[in-house]
Amino acid sequence: MTKCPVLPNPTGFPSPHAYQAKNIMEAERINLIGTTLHDLRERTVDLRRYL
């Protein structure tokens, strides 16, 4: 996973856009984890039916 760099703005504080980009990346990661869990649940059900 590539981390989004937090670049300081002229005031010395991190840019608000850096936080927004990080939150978007976290949301995408959470969605990916949820999708993976859903897929694993379906596979588990299929395997139990098969066995």
MARBA-3410 file (N, C-alpha, C, O; in Angstrom, 1 decimal):
51
0.8,-1.2,0.0,0.0,0.0,0.0,0.9,1.2,0.0,1.8,1.3,0.8 ~ 0.6,2.2,-0.9,1.3,3.4,-0.9,0.7,4.4,0.0,-0.5,4.7,-0.1 ~ 1.5,5.1,0.8,1.0,6.1,1.7,1.0,7.4,1.1,2.0,7.7,0.3 ~ 0.0,8.2,1.4,-0.1,9.6,0.8,0.8,10.5,1.7,0.7,10.6,2.9 ~ 1.8,11.2,1.1,2.6,12.1,1.9,1.8,13.3,2.4,1.0,13.8,1.7
2.1,13.7,3.6,1.5,14.9,4.2,2.5,16.0,4.0,3.5,16.1,4.8 ~ 2.3,16.9,3.1,3.2,17.9,2.8,2.8,19.2,3.6,1.6,19.6,3.6 ~ 3.7,19.9,4.3,3.3,21.1,5.0,3.1,22.2,4.0,3.7,22.3,3.0 ~ 2.1,23.1,4.4,1.9,24.3,3.7,2.7,25.4,4.3,3.4,25.1,5.3 ~ 2.7,26.6,3.7,3.6,27.7,4.2,3.4,28.0,5.7,4.3,28.6,6.3
2.2,27.7,6.3,2.0,27.9,7.7,2.7,26.9,8.6,2.9,27.2,9.8 ~ 3.2,25.8,8.0,3.9,24.8,8.8,3.0,23.7,9.2,3.4,22.7,9.8 ~ 1.7,23.8,9.0,0.7,22.8,9.3,0.4,22.0,8.0,0.5,22.5,6.9 ~ 0.1,20.7,8.2,-0.3,19.9,7.0,-1.5,20.4,6.3,-2.4,21.0,6.9 ~ -1.5,20.3,5.0,-2.5,20.8,4.1,-3.8,20.0,4.4,-3.8,18.8,4.6
-5.0,20.7,4.4,-6.2,20.0,4.5,-6.5,19.0,3.4,-7.2,18.0,3.6 ~ -5.9,19.2,2.2,-6.1,18.3,1.1,-5.4,17.0,1.4,-5.8,16.0,0.9 ~ -4.3,17.0,2.1,-3.6,15.8,2.5,-4.4,14.9,3.4,-4.5,13.7,3.2 ~ -5.2,15.5,4.3,-6.1,14.8,5.2,-7.2,14.2,4.3,-7.6,13.0,4.6 ~ -7.7,15.0,3.4,-8.8,14.5,2.6,-8.4,13.3,1.7,-9.1,12.3,1.6
-7.2,13.4,1.1,-6.7,12.3,0.3,-6.5,11.0,1.2,-6.8,9.9,0.7 ~ -6.0,11.2,2.4,-5.8,10.1,3.3,-7.1,9.4,3.7,-7.3,8.2,3.7 ~ -8.2,10.2,3.9,-9.5,9.7,4.2,-10.1,8.9,3.1,-10.7,7.9,3.3 ~ -9.9,9.4,1.9,-10.4,8.7,0.7,-9.7,7.4,0.6,-10.3,6.4,0.3 ~ -8.4,7.4,0.8,-7.7,6.1,0.7,-8.1,5.1,1.7,-8.3,3.9,1.5
-8.4,5.6,3.0,-8.9,4.8,4.0,-10.2,4.2,3.7,-10.5,3.0,3.9 ~ -11.1,5.0,3.1,-12.5,4.6,2.7,-12.4,3.5,1.6,-13.1,2.5,1.7 ~ -11.5,3.7,0.7,-11.3,2.7,-0.4,-10.8,1.4,0.2,-11.2,0.3,-0.2 ~ -9.9,1.5,1.2,-9.3,0.3,1.8,-10.4,-0.5,2.6,-10.5,-1.7,2.6 ~ -11.2,0.3,3.3,-12.3,-0.3,4.1,-13.3,-1.0,3.1,-13.7,-2.1,3.4
-13.6,-0.4,2.0,-14.5,-1.0,1.0,-13.9,-2.3,0.5,-14.6,-3.3,0.3 ~ -12.6,-2.3,0.2,-11.9,-3.5,-0.3,-11.9,-4.6,0.8,-12.2,-5.7,0.4 ~ -11.7,-4.3,2.0,-11.8,-5.3,3.1,-13.2,-5.9,3.2,-13.3,-7.1,3.3 ~ -14.2,-5.0,3.1,-15.6,-5.5,3.2,-15.9,-6.4,2.0,-16.6,-7.4,2.2 ~ -15.5,-6.0,0.8,-15.7,-6.9,-0.4,-15.0,-8.2,-0.2,-15.6,-9.2,-0.6
-13.8,-8.2,0.3,-13.1,-9.4,0.5,-13.7,-10.3,1.5,-13.8,-11.5,1.3 ~ -14.2,-9.8,2.6,-14.9,-10.6,3.6,-16.2,-11.2,3.0,-16.5,-12.3,3.3 ~ -16.9,-10.4,2.2,-18.1,-10.9,1.6,-17.8,-12.1,0.7,-18.5,-13.1,0.7 ~ -16.8,-11.9,-0.1,-16.4,-13.0,-1.0,-15.9,-14.2,-0.2,-16.3,-15.4,-0.6 ~ -15.2,-14.1,0.9,-14.8,-15.2,1.7,-16.0,-15.9,2.3,-16.0,-17.1,2.4
-17.0,-15.1,2.7,-18.2,-15.8,3.3,-18.9,-16.6,2.2,-19.3,-17.7,2.5 ~ -19.0,-16.1,1.0,-19.7,-16.9,0.0,-18.9,-18.1,-0.4,-19.5,-19.2,-0.6 ~ -17.6,-18.0,-0.4,-16.7,-19.2,-0.7,-16.9,-20.2,0.4,-16.9,-21.4,0.2 ~ -16.9,-19.8,1.7,-17.1,-20.7,2.8,-18.4,-21.5,2.7,-18.5,-22.7,2.9 ~ -19.5,-20.7,2.4,-20.8,-21.4,2.2,-20.7,-22.4,1.1,-21.2,-23.5,1.2
-20.1,-22.1,0.0,-20.0,-23.0,-1.2,-19.2,-24.2,-0.8,-19.6,-25.3,-1.1 ~ -18.1,-24.0,-0.1,-17.3,-25.2,0.4,-18.0,-26.1,1.3,-17.9,-27.3,1.3 ~ -18.8,-25.5,2.2,-19.5,-26.3,3.2,-20.6,-27.2,2.5,-20.8,-28.3,2.8 ~ -21.2,-26.6,1.4,-22.2,-27.3,0.7,-21.5,-28.5,-0.1,-22.0,-29.6,-0.2 ~ -20.3,-28.2,-0.6,-19.6,-29.2,-1.4,-19.1,-30.4,-0.5,-19.2,-31.5,-0.9
-18.7,-30.0,0.7,-18.2,-31.1,1.6,-19.3,-31.7,2.3,-19.1,-32.6,3.2
END
